[in-house]
Amino acid sequence: MNKPSKAAGSGELERRLGLSDAVVIGLGSMIGAGIFGALAPAARAAGSGLLISLALAAVVAFCNAISSARLAALYPASGGTYVYGRERLGEFWGYLAGWGFVVGKTASCAAMALTVGSYVWPGQAHAVAVAAVVALTAVNYAGVQKSALLTRVIVAVVLAVLAAVAVASLTSSAASAGRLDVRDDATFGGVLQAAGLLFFAFAGYARVATLGEEVRDPRRTIPRGVAIALGIALVVYAVVAVSVLGVLGPQGLASAAAPLSDAARAAGAEWLAPAVRVGAAVAALGSLLALILGVSRTTLAMARDRHLPHGLAAVHPRFKVPHRAELAVGAVVAVVAATADVRAAIGFSSFGVLAYYAIANASAWTLTPEEGRPARAVPALGLVGCLVLAFALPLSSALCGAAVLAVGAAAYAVRRAVAARHP
């Protein structure tokens, strides 16, 4: 199939990102607020089966990552699965992937901004959230290299905090007391639901794929960057989960309001609690930065094809970024963060991301060996895994996600009908 073309006059982005940038952007997207907040609800669902849920989420994420990386190498353009679905499955499926990503991740942006506010200044969470959105939008506006540099700092801080919590927990007397017990409290449905919730913590491994137009040597850089970032994140998550379970136990983790802070206190490292608080805020900033990057690039791609206002397809002549798309995304996120508490939208975000990657896996299935198709089992397992985890989420999240996708599909149908009447 033909490579995607850019709309005339929309401008081109500049290839400035290397392998280390790709790895850091992937880590910045994954090693974020998810690991600070997803463990407790996942433990409530899975009980002592938490580590099994983590493994299931990792397997699905791995399949998605391989499929996305092979597609990104073939179609190194901004937009990610929006482009892959359009080119491999047809315009509608690409549009649906883009719609789910933009709407779901816009809600996630606001949720991450509010997370920053709740840690930095709980009494003024909305004001801090808006300030964070404005500041990070300005960073993104100044160029993707500036974003990659800030992401390096954020990743370093968060990894240091997670490492300190893990070491304190693993070496404490609470851990040696054997609190990582295995009880018969895990159910199959609970393990699946927890895997769906933990998938949110992995989401972002292929963020660099949405920046494909800004990556040097994308055929080599993107697959390697995605694989390395996912591998590092999996090791970090596994170590953190084992260490926290070791000091809190499944029941203690399930009831924890701030799992990593509680684990530090239980391990006798009270001094770590403020550092964890700072780490959570910094992690949320890193997630927000990467989310704004990804959403703006998908917005750019959809605007080029006029699924969104075509003016959003403009590329800044100096900074080589989709500046109008970034400003539009930043404005919408700031308004939502200022007026509503959207943390409940995380469930929908997980549903939207799983639907997005289901389309990516279906797209990868159509690749030929000459185009770099992965083993057939990879996209097949990824597709089935995404659908199973999406509908294993809490019913309200699944229904809300399905409704939003249906609204997007209806909007597409109306647009096509109008275009047919007025060619």
Secondary structure, DSSP 4 states (H G I P E B T S, - for coil): -PPPPPPTTS------B-HHHHHHHHHHHHSSHHHHHSHHHHHHHHGGGHHHHHHHHHHHHHHHHHHHHHHHHHS-SBTTHHHHHHHHT-HHHHHHHHHHHHHHHHHHHHHHHHHHHHHH-GGGHHHHHHHHHHHHHHHHHT-HHHHHHHHHHHHHHHHHHHHHHHHHHHTSHHHHTT-----S---HHHHHHHHHHHHHHHTTTTHHHHBGGGBSSHHHHHHHHHHHHHHHHHHHHHHHHHHHHHHHHHHHHHT-SSHHHHHHHHTT-TTHHHHHHHHHHHHHHHHHHHHHHHHHHHHHHHHHTTSS-GGGG---TTT-S-HHHHHHHHHHHHHHHHH---GGGHHHHHHHHHHHHHHHHHHHHT--GGGTPPPTHHHHHHHHHHHHHHHHS-HHHHHHHHHHHHHHHHHHHHHHHHHHH--
